[in-house]
Amino acid sequence: MTSRAELRKNLRQQRRTLSKEQQHHHARQLANHLAHSPLFRPTQHIACYLANDGEIDLSPLMQRAWKMGKHCYLPILGEGKEKRMWFAPYESDTPLKANRYGIPEPVCHASDWLEPHQLDLVLMPLVGFDNQGNRLGMGGGFYDRSFAFLNQPHSIKKPRLVGIAHELQRVAALPFESWDVPMNAIVTEAGLQRIKPKA
């Protein structure tokens, strides 16, 4: 049985093998699939990410979002042991600075940040996923802790969580942990897959 750490390493290596042309093609295809989706069209506040380590680039989608008058945000990671996130407004000319993991974050006042529940749609970078909607992330637990409120009974089912990955990151099966926050859909360059809620 391959461990989560081994699987994470293998899948990250695979997506890094994609050429620049393949990456650009996947990014454009993904933008087309999402931009025409009912998950995307009615939203105003969308959490995105800046592609790193072979992740699908959301730049084409963000360009569409801005043209449609939507607002895009990037994660701001909590300091120290606080594994939660806030979301800072992002536009193409927003200044950025690297956080402790080397990931660029918007430079703006904390009063401009949104809490996770204030978002309409969250586009989450995946390392791996399966057909049941189980996911493998980077292992930091930031998304699960930040959106744990979605697992509470009677919680407002907002924002919608959408996993973003290359099709080559699909695997046969992944374990579901009790703390995992389920996704509503997964989008790859091949299309959008809605996920049925777990019973």
C-alpha positions, -999 to +999 in steps of 0.1 A: +000+000+000+014+033-010+016+058+018+000+093+015+035+108+015+047+085-013+016+092-033+019+129-028+056+128-039+047+107-071+018+128-081+037+161-077+065+146-098+040+137-125+025+171-128+059+187-130+066+166-162+040+186-181+054+209-207+046+246-208+024+241-238+005+213-219+002+235-189-012+265-209-036+242-227-049+227-194-053+262-179-074+274-208-095+242-209-101+244-172-111+281-174-137+272-202-152+244-181-155+265-149-166+298-165-196+281-180-205+262-149-235+271-127-211+268-098-191+298-111-216+321-129-236+334-099-206+339-076-190+372-066-162+363-041-139+336-053-109+322-035-081+313-060-044+304-058-012+312-076+001+281-094+032+265-080+050+232-084+031+221-115-004+231-103-029+242-130-026+280-135-058+299-127-047+331-145-070+325-175-100+320-152-092+350-130-090+372-161-125+360-170-137+366-134-124+402-134-140+409-167-173+397-153-170+420-123-162+392-098-137+395-070-107+371-066-089+364-034-057+346-024-051+327+009-032+343+038-019+316+061-021+320+099+011+326+118+029+300+139+008+269+147-025+285+137-034+263+107-062+284+093-065+309+064-080+343+056-085+355+021-070+388+007-083+406-024-062+400-055-060+418-088-033+416-115-014+445-101-017+436-064+018+436-046+028+403-032+053+390-006+064+354+001+050+338+033+071+313+054+065+286+028+077+308-001+041+312-014+032+347-025+005+365-005-012+399-012+002+428+007-028+446+022-043+456+055-059+428+075-092+447+076-095+439+039-093+402+044-124+379+042-132+351+066-137+317+049-175+319+054-177+352+035-166+335+002-190+321-024-166+297-042-132+282-032-109+268-058-086+244-040-053+231-055-052+193-052-023+169-053-045+139-059-082+130-060-105+100-068-139+096-084-157+097-050-144+132-044-118+123-018-087+145-020-050+146-012-036+180-005-002+192+006-007+178+041-008+211+060-045+209+069-051+246+062-082+241+041-097+214+064-093+236+095-105+268+078-136+252+063-144+227+091-176+247+098-190+232+066-190+198+083-213+210+111-250+199+109-273+228+098-243+249+087-248+273+058-236+254+028-214+282+016-188+286+002-188+258-024-155+240-025-141+230-059-109+209-063-086+219-091-061+194-107-047+179-138-065+148-150-033+128-145-037+134-107-068+112-106-061+079-087-082+048-081-091+055-044-081+077-015-091+072+021-116+096+036-107+110+070-133+122+095-119+157+094-118+160+056-142+187+043-160+173+013-157+190-021-187+200-042-169+194-075-136+187-091-125+204-123-096+193-146-088+201-182-111+172-191-142+186-175-162+193-143-174+165-121-200+172-094-195+152-062-224+135-044-226+143-007-214+115+015-242+097+034 
